[in-house]
Amino acid sequence: MNIVDLEPRIVWRFFHEVTQVPRPSRKEEKIIAFLENFAGKFHLEYKKDAVGNILMLKPATAGCEAYPTIILQSHVDMVCEKNAGKSFDFENDPIETIIDGEWLKANGTTLGADNGIGVAAQLAVLASDDIVHGPLECLFTVDEETGLTGAQALQSGFLQGKILLNLDSEDEGEIFIGCAGGMSTKIRFDYKAEQTDTSRNFFRISVKGLKGGHSGGDIHLGLGNANKILARFILQTMNKMDTALASFNGGNLHNAIPREASAVIGTLSDKKEDVRVVLNHFIAQIEQELKNTDKGVSIEMESVPAPSSCIDRSAATRLIHALNACPHGVISMSSDIDGLVETSTNLASVKTDQGAITIVTSQRSSVESRKEDIAGQIRSLFTLAGAVVEQSEGYPGWTPNTNSPILRAAIASYLKLFGKEPKIKAIHAGLECGLFLEKYPWLDMISFGPTLRNVHSPDEKILIPTVALWWQHLLGLLKECNNM
């Protein structure tokens, strides 16, 4: 079966079209042009702001002119991750989709269902002539994934509606009414390049096979962090056999748990077998620790030629100790909402360049003061290690409103359609809703979507049957929102 033959066909047709348009974060020119062409094709009024956010307008269907204006919203950019060895250019190549039973996934890359499926649903509503709805505003924002800068740049007066349906959630049958705020911490270790001792044996140690995933939605799953695992092993060799460090590289994106990392290390000529022994013991330990959460982990060691230089001993020691000490994962759980992660931090990426090692971490919390606290702990740790630390202003969380009229309408619509009530939740990931409230404090909002798994990784996939359920719920809500 082809993707365009899936039901509901109109949604899958537009999702297929979206997957054919390259749309990395901060490089959304092609998808913006696609949307502008779409508006022209369907004779829709639209406007575009200075950063590229697009708002398309569609009048109410006959008899629904008095309905409240509904804003449908999704972001157009996608996380661009691929498996090692996969040849793919995210700026030019279309996504290759694969139907695997009830799941749709991509061939070795992220799928972009986050949030391409939301974009597709908006386009399907805009293109249809048989859907009952009041006045619609469809907002397509840019650069959600690397900092929510599209939502941050949204100007007062761009939107007119007072009800917003965010289409960027990942569990069908669940309605989200709150999210965490977040910020990032960037660290730089400067180092001196020391001439390599060519009498040493050099090896590349590579951590592979981890699941990765979303640093908010998946942070509670106990997945392996490639940077943490690698730093932990290198620290053992430093303590036992006077290891030199030539490079350390792992992870790519601030909002993805790192799946892979590698380092080049050098040991004294008589310690070659000792490194292998230590590594074998270490591999057994890690496999045991991750057997129930990330059992695909592998750690490989290969001999490599001596590099031209190594990181000076002081910087290498401070770096590895700091990475080993840096917290990663859940810091605290919410005392207000059962099962919700309140505060977390992600050791996202480590990159070695000439004269400097750059580290990126991200912090999240549904409590602003605790977000600031964990970010302050990260700053203190790396400051004590002699690094230069910069922190972003971050973005606000979205405080749940259990008395929301659109929430009540969404629950009633779901119950009418499926004979059961949806689950009401908050999410430990960043949604744009908190930023919308800063500019439009009167907005009444919910977030809902079909079921996605392993987003922000090449294992991203969408559960095909849930798209039809979510689509029915969306159409039912548009039809009956006048009864709020």
N, C-alpha and C positions, 0 to 999 in steps of 0.2 A: 504494500500500500504506500502511496505517496503522501507527503505531508498535506497537500492541498485537498486530499480526499477525506481527511479527518473531519469529524463533526465537533462543533458547528463550523461548516465550511468557510463562512465568511471571515471568522476570526483566524482560522488557520491559514487562509489565503493571504491575509494581510501580515500574519506573523512570518510566513515564508518570504514575503516581499521585504520585510524589515531585516531578516537575516541576510539578505543579499546586499545590503547597504552597509559598508564599513562605518563603524561609529565608536571608535575609542574615546574615552573621556578626554575632553579638551581638544578633540579633533573631530568635532561633530558636523563639519561643513557639509558632508555628503548627505547625512540624514536630514539636516535642516533643509537642504535643497529638495530632497525627496518630499518632505512635508509641504513645502511651498507649492511644488508641482501638484500634489494631491489636492490642496485647497483650490487651486485653479481648475483642476479637472472636475471637481464636484461643485464648483461655483459657490465656495464657502468664503465668507468674510473672515479675514485673519489679520493679526498684527504680530510684529516681531520686535522685541526690545533690543537694547544695545549689546547684550551678551549672547543673544540667539534664542532665548525662550520664545516659544510660539504659542499664541492663543487663537484657536479657531472657534467660530461662533456658528451655531445652528439654531434657527427658529424652532419654536414649539410646533408639534404636530397639531392639526386642526382640533379644536376643542380643549387643548391643554395650555392655552396661552396664559392662564392665571396660575399655573403651577409655579412653584419657586424655581429660580434659576439654579441649576446644578452644575458644579465644576467637576469634570472628570480630569484626573491628573496622573501622569506617569513621567518618568525620565527617559531620555532617548539614548544616553550613553551606556556602555557596557564595560564590565571588567574583561581585560584581555589577558588570559592565561592559557598556556599551551603546555603539553607534555614535552619533556626533554626529548630532543631528536625529531620533533614534529616541525616540518617546514611549513610555515604559515605567516603571511603578512597581514596583520589586523587592519592596516591602513588601506589595503587594496583588495584583499581576498574575501569572497562571500563565505559565510559559515556553511559547513557541510553537515546537514542534519541526518540523523539515523533513527529509524523507528525500531525500538527494542522492546517487543511485547507491548505493555501498557505505557512505556516510557518513551519520550523523545529526548535525544541527547545529540551532542556534536561529535565529530570525528577528531578527537585528540585536542580539542580546544573548549573553552567556555562556550556555552550555547547562546547566552545573551537573552534568555527568557527573563532574566532580571535586567531590565524591566521591559524587554521587547514585547512580552505578552500583554502588558498593560497598554503599550502603544498600539498594538494590534486591535485590542478591544475598543479603544477610542476611535480608531479609523473605521472599524466595522460599524459602530454606532453612527458615525458621521456619514458613511457611505450608504446606509440603509434607508429605504423609504417605507418600511413596514413596522417600525418600532415606535411605540407610544412613549412620548416624553415631553416634558416642558422645555423651556428655553435652556440651551446647553452652552457651556463654555468648556472647551477642551484645552487644557494647559499641558504643553510638552516642555519640560525643563531640561537644561543641559548640565553636564558635569556634576551629577549627583555622587558618583562613585569616588571621586578623589577629593571631595571637600564640600559638596552641596553648594557650590558657588553660584549655580544658576538660581537656586531658591534664595540665596543670600542677596543676590542682585535684583530680585524682583521688586519693582517699584510700586508704591501706593497708587491706586487708581487703575492698575493694569487689569485687575479682576473686578467684576461687579457682583457675582453671586455670593451668597452667604452660606452655602452648603458645599463641602468639598468631599469627593470620594477619591481617596488615594488608592491606586491600583497596584501597589508595590509590596504586597504581603505574599507569604509563601506557604500558607496552609489553608486549603479549602475547608469551609465549615467553621472557620475561626475569624472573628472580627477584632481588629486591633484598635485600641483607643488611647494608646500612649506609647512612647518610645524613649530610649536613653539619649542623653546628650553626649557629645564626644569632643575630643581634641587630640592633637598629635604632638609628639615630642621628638625633635630631631637632634641627634648627638653627633659630634665630630671629634675623633681622636686624630690629632696631628702626629706624624711620626717622621723619623729620619730613616732614610734608606741606607742600610748597612751592607757592605760588600759581603757576598755569600762565602761561607766557608765551604769550599768545594770538596772537602774531605767528608762532609756529611752525606748521608743518604736522604733523599727527598721523596716524599710520598704525597699523593692527593687522596685525602679522606673525603668520601662523598656520602651524604645521607640522602636516601631516595625512598620512594614508594609510599610516602605518607599521604593521607587523604587531603590535607589542607582544609579549606572551607572558609566560611564567613567568620570574621573575627568578632562579630556580635552574636549572630544567630547560632553559631556552632561552638562558641567558646566554652560552653558548659559540658561538652561531650568528652572531655579528657583526651583530645587528639594530640598527637605528637607535634612538637615544634622543632623543625629541623635545625634552626639556629641554636636553640637551647641544647639539643642533643649533641651537636658538634662541639660547642663550647665546653660542654661537660667532659667530653672525651679528651679534647686538647689539654684541658686543665690537668687531667690525670697524667698525661705524658709529660707535661711541664714539670709536675711535681716529682716524677719518677726518673726521667731521663733527659733533662736539660734540652727540651725541644725548642727549635727555632721556628718562627712563623713567617711565611712569605706572603700569604694572602688568606682572606676569609670572605666568602661571598654566599649569601643565602637570602631567599625570599625576594619579593618584588613589590608588593602593594601593601599600603598601610592597613587596609581593611581585609586582608587575607592572611590566614594562618600559614606560615611558610611550610611548603611541602618538601623542598630540596635545599641543600646547602653543601658547600665544599670548601676545603681549605688545603693549602699546600704547606706541609711542615717538613722540617729537617731534623734528623737525629744523628747522634754520634755514630761513627761507622760500626762500632761493636754493639749497637743497640737495635739493629734491624729486626732481629727475631723477637726481641723484647716487645717492640711495638705491636707485632702481630699477636703475641700472647695477650697483651693488655686489650687489644681490640676484640679478640675472640671472647674474652670474658665480658667485655662491655656490651657486645652485641647480644649475648645471652641475657644480660640484665635488662636491656632495653626491650627485647622481644617479650620477656616475661612481663615487664611493666605495661606494655601496650597490647598484650594478647587479646584483650576484650574490646579495645577501642580503635586500634590502628595497626592491625596485625600485618599489613603489607610492608612495614618498615624494613629497609635494608641499609647496611653500612658497608661500603666498599673501600678497599685500599689498593692503590696501584703506584708503582714506581714511576717517577717523572724526572726529567733532566733538572739539574740544579738551576734555579732561577738566577737572574743577574744580581738580585739584591733581596734582602729580607727586612722586615720591620724591626726597628731597633728594640732591644730587649725590654727596656722600660715600658715603652708603649704597648708592646705585645702582651706583657704580663698584666698591665693595668686593663687592657681591653678584655682579655679572656676572663680575668677575675670579675670584671664588671658584668660581662655577658652572663657568666655563671650565676651571679647574684641577682641579676635583673629579674623581677617577678614577671610571670606570664600566666594568664588564665583568670579564673574567677577569684575576685578578692572578697566579695561578700554577696549574700543573697538578700532579696527584698524582704522586709518585715511586713510589708503591706499586701503584696500579691504573692500567693503561694507558688513556688516553683520558678519565679522570675529572678534572673541574675540582676543584682542591683549595680555592682561595680566590677569592672574587669580591666585588664591591660594586655596588650598583644605586642610581643617582641617581633616586629614584622619583617625587617630587612636589615642586612649588613652588607655593605659594599666597600671594597678596597679600590682606591684610586691612587694615583701618584701623590704620595705625601700625606694622605688622609684616609681614614676609615669612617664612613658615614653610616649611622644607625638610625632607623626610624621605628618608633613605637607609637601605639595609639591607645588612648584611655577612653572608657565609656562609663557612664553612670546615670541612673534615673534620679540621683540626688546630686545637685550641683556642687555642694560643698565637698562631697566625697569624690567627685570627679577631680576637683581641684587638689584634694588631698593625695590621691594616688599619683597624679601628675607631679605633685611636689616631691613625692618620694622618689620617683624616677629621676627628677632633676637633681635631688640631693645625692643619690647614688653615683650618677655619672660625673657630677661636679667634684665629688670626693676622689673619683678616679682620674681627675685631671682633664676631663673632656670639656668641650664647649657645647652648651645646651641652649636650644631655642625651642619655644613652645608656641603653638598657634592659638588664636583666640578661641577656636572651637565653635560649636554650634549648640543651641539649647535643646533640651528635651521637650517632650510633649506630655503635659500632665493629663492623666485620664479624667474624663467627664462622664460619669455613669448616668447622669441625667440628660444626656444628649438626645434631642428629638430625632435626629437622623439615625442614631443608634437604635432607638425604640422602633423606628420604621423598618430598619434593616433586620432586626430580630423578628418582627411580625411577618415580614415578607418571606424570610427563610422558613419560618414555622409553617406558613401557608403552603409553600412550595414543597417542602420535604418532610413535614410532619414532625419535626424536632427543632429545638432551638440551637443556634450556633453557640460556640464557646466564645466568651468575651475575654480578651487578653491584652496585655501590654507586651512590648518586644524590646529585647536588649540589643537593638540595632538602631542605626540612625535612619530616621525617615525625615522627609522635608517638612513634615507638618509643623514641627516646632518653629521653624523659620517662617512659615506662612503666617503663624499666629502673631509674630512680631510686627508684621506689616498690616495684617488684617485680624485684629484681636477678636472680632465678632464671629469668625468662621466656626461652623459646626462641622466636625470632621470624623470620618472613620477610615480605616484602611482594610482592604480585603483583596484576596487573589486566589488563584489555583495553587495546587501543591507543587512546590519546587524543592529539590534536594541538591546539596553539595554546590550551592552557588559560589561564585568567585573561584572555582576550580575547574579543571578540564573534565571533572566528573559531573558537572552540572546537568540536571535533567528535570523534565517536567512530566507530571503524571497526567497522561492524555485525558482520561475520563473526567478529571476534576475541572478541566477547562469548560466543558459543557455545563456542569453544575454551577460554576462561578458565573458563567455567562447568563444562565437562567436567573440567577439571583440578581445580577446587575440589571437585567431588563425588568424584572419584577419590581425592583426598587424604583427605577425610573418611572414606571407606570403608576405606582401607588404612593409616591412621595407626597402627593397633595393631601394625603390623609394624616400627615404628621400632627 
